Each structure stands twice: as C-alpha cells, then as structure tokens.
Amino acid sequence: MRQIAAAFPVIKVVMLTVSEDEDDVTAALRAGARAYVLKGVAARELVRILRSVAAGEVYVTPSLAASLLFDLTGGKTGSHAASPLDGLTDRERQILERVAAGDSNKEIGAQLHLTEKTVKHHMTNILQKLQVRNRVEAALLARSSERPGH
C-alpha cells in the first residue's frame, strides 16, 4: 500500500480487513490509507464509506478510532484541566459530534440545515482549533473527550 500511495497519490486506498489490531490501523493510516474498515460491514455502509472517501473524506471504524485515540493519549483521564473541545463554538461542537458519528460533510449539512461548503468551513476551523491534521484525528479527539473523567 505504501508503494501504491507513493507512486499514485491520486488513488485512495481503503483497507478492508479483519484486523482490529491498533498497530495495523496506525500502520495503514501512516502508509496512506484513506479508510480502515472491518470486514462484516454492511454493504450499504461500505458503499457510503467508499463514496465519502472518493469525495475526499477519511474514515476509521468508530470503535477502533476511539480505542486508538485512548491509547495514543496514554489513557489519561482528567489529567488536563480543560478539554481541547472547550474552544469550539456550539455549532462546531454539533458538527464535530456528527463527524465522530461517521457522517460526511453532505450528511451533516442536511441534518443541520447548512450547505456542504459551510460545513467544510466549520471543519477547517475545528481542525485548526484542535490542532489536528484531519477529520479522523478530530473525531478521535471528540470521542476520547466523551469518556467519563474527560
């Protein structure tokens, strides 16, 4: 996959696997995967994921994303006085909640009665405020902040 990503950066690689090992998730994302999906995913959900990746989104199965971030943060509970989400506006929090649930910008726009362009603008602000590189990292951060003690 690393060779494909390097040689053909326009190709968006989706990992469809049985591995729930966090090292495999991390390795796949670092190698250039745009999505990490567990086998057994419903066909309709897989189509939605593939369409969102084709549209430029990144996807990690939510249960893996949450546990991965929990491990990346060292399982810290309450070691920070303030949540990184405290700097977000109410609208940005709403959008981030939908991102963490796996919704695309288009789906979020429909749910919140916003244009897709407006959602993208909010996502840019969210990424900057949370100091993360992409929506997967933002979703991971949001999901870890939902854990008790955060």
LINMO-V561490 format. One record per run of one state. SS is the DSSP state (2 for helix, 1 for strand, 0 for the rest). FROM is the first residue (numbers start at 1). LEN is the number of residues. Records with the same first field share a line. If there is no record, write none. Layout:
BEGIN
SS: FROM-LEN + FROM-LEN
END
This chain:
BEGIN
0: 1-1 + 8-6 + 18-4 + 32-3 + 39-4 + 55-4 + 61-1 + 73-11 + 88-2 + 101-4 + 113-3 + 131-4 + 146-5
2: 2-6 + 22-10 + 43-12 + 62-11 + 84-4 + 90-11 + 105-8 + 116-15 + 135-11
1: 14-4 + 35-4 + 59-2
END
